[in-house]
């Protein structure tokens, strides 16, 4: 587990799916965040990354863990439009919030992908309850390792949370 203290950059989204109110890092403070960056035409994302993220979403309490998808298109731009993504999310039954990474007109890599120095997709990033990046994976991650790291961050967040005073 990375113990460095690098603040997670805010997501730059052109559009959100599966969310009435676009989530921000500030609105999710106090929760562990699992950020899954993917492309719908990426074989590793479809076969490994997104199914794992769906398992995380189904396993951990939304009170403790926020799962966020980031559709970060750096190739095949014409095929991976928000309209196509909406159909993809429906067909693959992805119901956690998903952002469309904001394109950068100066380069092929979108803004959030660049801000997080992602090498490609799938990328999985763990952000602790205080908003710091604690783990950054490119490619496949073991379910056991990921589950243990999320549990560690949940326990850490519980230690940091203010204790409620008992009622008199």
Secondary structure by P-SEA (a helix, b strand, c coil): ccccccccccccccccccccccccccccccbbbbbbbbbcccccccccaaaaaaaaaaccccccbbbbbbbccccccccccaaaaaaaaaaaccccbbbcccccccccccaaaaaaccccccbbbbbcccccccccccccccaaaaaaaaaaaaaaaaaacccccccc
